[in-house]
């Protein structure tokens, strides 16, 4: 194991009354799906708290020495490593949808089980949001759609995707509009005739969700000057054999805040990781509580073949502390370039690696020798954490705790 460090930071922050009230709502239990007990590591289990590996333990190879990414055959999806039945689905741009995870009353969401890649990251005010990438298959409905963030611009550039989102803070919109052509952004185009309109209201008399057809989003983009050329999505590598040297880990806990936390449970029967999501604030009676996260489109529990935790430096692009008369405003940016620590979970094993981003390539993983490290063919969820995480390692679970100081004002 790498040498250990521990940084402690209390997470005793409070939401406004409105936000706290929204977050106390929970979804209806899913019949036939177990409801796990709260997170309670056994006292007898040895734990090893640490954060990112020391500089001596991470990859030291220069990026120029890394082997070139292999060119996939024309019928292999470079985002999953899987063969597609219809090669034409790869001759088009991915569609990315910003999907909400809060308030809890919006769960279960639509379309998450159909995405090739999903990024979950901290967006502001102690909550997270999803950037779901649909490439090999479309979702007839995806959402609920919420607003964009600065981090979306990095992902949209890297995956050459069409991004649909529900507007954004003016500072974020300026960034997105300055870095992407109009046909690459579908910020909010709602209507009753969806499709062909790409975004529409669902249950407008009650919940009033904003949803999108990913095919309609792509067709709309084409209509305003976009193109469907096959994007360059090379970079990732895949392998069916389980790589040697990994630590056996069955559960991966991700604690972003007392309101936003989740875990992945490895299922040996399917060889995939099953997603469980928070159901209440951690400071309430019972502490952390979880329920299976499902897809409203098909009733399936959200699952992934790979779970990758990325350590990415966070900083505030803009911050306004909340007061009795002013809301808290938090605009977050990240240093999403170069290379930094990462952890891959596949086939019930954990691997300490690095993520790499270079021009003309999507994000990929390397080992300590600088060699590209294979993911399991299939879907991948990237869990974006800060460089100052706290990582607790025990016998059968790893727990990542997000740490991000807010400026003193």
C-alpha positions, 0 to 999 in steps of 0.5 A: 500500500502507498504511504499514508497521509490524513487530512481532516476537515469537518463537513458541518455546513448548512443548506438554506431552508428551501434546499434542505427541505427539497433534499429530504424528499425520497423516492418510492421503494423499488419492489424486489430490490434490497435496501442496504443498511447504513454505512457502518464499518465493523470496528474490528476491521483494520482501516488505512486512511490515506489520500492520493498516493505520494509522488514516489508511488505514482507513474513517473514516465514522461507522457511522450513515452506512453504507447500510442493508443490502438486504433479500434476496428470500425465496428468497435465502440472506442468508449466501451470496447464493445462491437456494435451491430450497426456500424452507422451508430458510430458515424455520429457525434455523442450526445451528452445530457446533464442529468440531475440527482437532486432533489431526491424526489426526481429519482429515478431518472431516465436513461442513465442505464443506456449511457456509455460513459457517465461522469459524476462531479461536485457542481456546487452547494454540496451536491453533485450532477451527472454528465451522461454520454450517449453514443452507441445507443440513444435514449428515447428520454433522458433526464431530468435535465438541469443546468450546465457547469464549467466542467462540462466544457472540458468534457464536451471538447474531449468527447466532441459531444453535443451537450444539452442542458437547462441554461446555466449561470451567466459566467458559465454560459459565457464560458460555454458559448466562447468555447463551443459553436452554437450547434454543439450546445442545446441549452433549452428548447422545450415544447409540446411536440417532443420529438421533433423538438429535442427537449420537452416537459414531462408531466407538466401539471405535476412534476414538470420534468425537463427531458430530451430524446438524444436522437432529437438532440442530434437531429436538431444539432444537424439542422442548425449547422452541425455535422455527424462525422465520426469523432476522434474518441481514441485513447482508452484501452480494454481487455477481458482478462482481469489484470494482476495485482489488484486489491479485492474490493467489493464496495466503493463508497463516495461521500461528497457531502452529508447530502450527496453520497452513494456507493457501488456494490460489486455483483459477482454474478453479473460482473458489474457494479450496482449503484446505491444512492443516499435517501436522507441527510447524513446528520438525521437519525440513522445517518447514511441511508441508501436505496438502489438507483434505478432507471425509470425507462426500464426499471433496471438498477443502474450498473457499470462495468468499470468505476473510476475515481479521478483525483482532479484539483478543484478551485473556485472560479467565483464564490459568494458566501450566503447571508440572510439576504443573499444566497450562496453562489459557488462557481467551481472550476477544475484543473482537468489537464495533464495527469493525476492519481486515479483508481480503477475498480473492475471485476471486484478489484482495485488498481492504483493508477493515473488518469491522463489527458493529452491533445487529440485523445479522450481520458485514459489510464496508465500504470506506474510504468506509463503503460495504458491500463485496460478497462473491462469492455462495457460502460464506465462511471467516472467519479470526480473527486478533489485532490485532497480527498480522504480515502479509507481502505478496509478489508472489503470496502474503500471509502472516498470522502470529498474535501473542498474548502470554501473561501473565507469572506 
